[in-house]
Amino acid sequence: MIGKDTSLTPEERQYLADTIETLETEVFVDGLGSDHFGALDDNEESQADWAEYVRRMGEADLTGIAVPESHGGPGGSFVETVLAEQAIGYAGTIVHACQVSLSQHIGQTMYQHGDEHIHEAYLRPILDGEVVVSQAYTEPSSGTDLPSIGTTAEQAGDEWILNGEKRFIDFAQYGDFYFLPARTSGDDGDREGISLFVVDADTDGIDIRDDMSDWHGFRGTGAAWMAFENVHVPDANLVGEAGGAWPYMNQELNLEHLTVARYCLGASQKALEVAADYTENREVNDRPISDYQAVNHEVAEMATKLDAAYMLNTRAARVLDEDGLSAGRMESAMAKWYGNDLAHEMADDCIQIMGGIATTDNYPIERTQRDVRAGRFLGGASEVMKSITQHYAYKTLTSDEFNPAYVGNELDEVPWRDAKASPPADDD
Ligand SMILES: Cc1cc2nc3c(=O)[nH]c(=O)nc-3n(C[C@H](O)[C@H](O)[C@H](O)COP(=O)(O)OP(=O)(O)OC[C@H]3O[C@@H](n4cnc5c(N)ncnc54)[C@H](O)[C@@H]3O)c2cc1C
């Protein structure tokens, strides 16, 4: 936030400031500091690095923030969750924020729908920072269109046998387990019949078909295209009801929309700060570039839109805190598309006002631009978020009192024009 954030309580503002300080002094130091961010980008991160990172995050109470203390969590709020994600995007990198985001929304799904085995064997280790989490939702035949997943799980005694493929999976090579949906009944495209499983990474039959780590952004996560061939999963690792996972996934995505947008905005805020400093110190024609109105108005627009995006995001998180994870679908969708489109626009505009040097790794801007790009479709494409927004917005905006017969026949009877011609009597 560039201005004073009155959408947050004083305690929440303090939480954000304290979290940034913790990250800068206790997490992104000693081998995992900013000197290490380049190694991430070169795909030189290791299992040990990620294990150490999640250990520090667990110790700092930043994993699974909204899981109650009764289940070993920090007992925080969804507002605190998005503030922490902003702080990680700002102080670390997008991929650091992504790993912790997985702990927030997968942690919530495990807490809300998992049984004691899921809580003890998987949720607690997430909260204690003992495991690297991987979410394997996307498939070759189904990305945005999740009900079309082709991975199947067939029950055989007290096990399920999994077959299928997943792709673009972050932490595929470093994760301790995969949290994934599979079809257990019904037909392709049905929302009924999808089940969620936790699959230990060392289970036989899981293969990396293609190492995708060398992609545009999000480097350092060990991303992959995976194959699951006759993978045996114990019945105890089913999360919630068999075939009933669609509502759980929607709730999870409702929170993921906010965390993904928020950490991308945090990273773009850092880019904006670097760009503002640079343009004040770089001279062109004996004047700092920041003297040029075309440049400083760009900064003004970015600062204004960033504050708006943060407030939209906080508002949606507060709806989840007040009404639960099934509520606020429109508010969450608004925050997602606006926040992720803006984060990308800002990173690009920062490059524009800095010029060529911003496209090199002398500054962190080009990496941010690559990293935030995927946010526009990751965890919910902007187009889909706008479809959700319009669905609910139309319900609020339209009225039964509007007579459809007016449309096209406005010369016969127009209520607004008639009201203007004879204004109501003034009672005063
Ligand atoms: C860096 C990165 C990290 C990722 N990490 C993970 C991960 O850890 N786990 C995981 O499961 N997946 C991950 N993904 C995959 C990501 O979630 C998918 O790329 C995303 O869901 C979109 O799916 P898709 O690529 O198959 O595109 P498609 O579903 O084919 O969609 C392509 C485009 O079509 C348009 N479109 C699609 N549907 C609609 C619609 N209903 N209305 C209007 N327009 C539409 C949108 O423009 C969309 O971007 C990652 C991807 C990237 C690039």
The ligand as a Gaussian input file, in Angstrom:
#p B3LYP/6-31G(d) Opt

LIG

0 1
 C        4.096000     -20.928000     -13.850000
 C        2.968000     -21.884000     -13.714000
 C        2.797000     -22.594000     -12.527000
 C        1.762000     -23.512000     -12.416000
 N        1.652000     -24.264000     -11.270000
 C        0.690000     -25.216000     -11.183000
 C        0.633000     -26.095000     -10.053000
 O        1.475000     -26.034000      -9.136000
 N       -0.357000     -27.020000     -10.000000
 C       -1.294000     -27.138000     -10.997000
 O       -2.174000     -27.968000     -10.883000
 N       -1.243000     -26.336000     -12.100000
 C       -0.269000     -25.387000     -12.218000
 N       -0.188000     -24.597000     -13.324000
 C       -1.173000     -24.750000     -14.377000
 C       -2.217000     -23.628000     -14.387000
 O       -3.067000     -23.744000     -13.284000
 C       -2.946000     -23.725000     -15.732000
 O       -2.026000     -23.284000     -16.735000
 C       -4.208000     -22.898000     -15.743000
 O       -5.195000     -23.460000     -14.905000
 C       -4.775000     -22.800000     -17.161000
 O       -4.908000     -24.072000     -17.739000
 P       -4.295000     -24.378000     -19.188000
 O       -2.911000     -23.884000     -19.221000
 O       -4.585000     -25.780000     -19.504000
 O       -5.126000     -23.411000     -20.164000
 P       -6.587000     -23.649000     -20.744000
 O       -7.510000     -24.170000     -19.710000
 O       -6.459000     -24.374000     -22.021000
 O       -7.006000     -22.128000     -21.052000
 C       -6.227000     -21.312000     -21.951000
 C       -6.843000     -19.927000     -21.993000
 O       -8.178000     -20.024000     -22.547000
 C       -8.990000     -19.003000     -21.994000
 N      -10.134000     -19.644000     -21.313000
 C      -10.178000     -20.880000     -20.775000
 N      -11.384000     -21.119000     -20.231000
 C      -12.134000     -20.015000     -20.439000
 C      -13.481000     -19.627000     -20.118000
 N      -14.294000     -20.469000     -19.427000
 N      -13.898000     -18.391000     -20.468000
 C      -13.071000     -17.554000     -21.155000
 N      -11.804000     -17.856000     -21.473000
 C      -11.347000     -19.065000     -21.127000
 C       -8.106000     -18.224000     -20.998000
 O       -7.533000     -17.132000     -21.671000
 C       -7.033000     -19.234000     -20.654000
 O       -5.835000     -18.635000     -20.200000
 C        0.855000     -23.690000     -13.485000
 C        1.040000     -22.979000     -14.674000
 C        2.080000     -22.101000     -14.803000
 C        2.309000     -21.407000     -16.114000

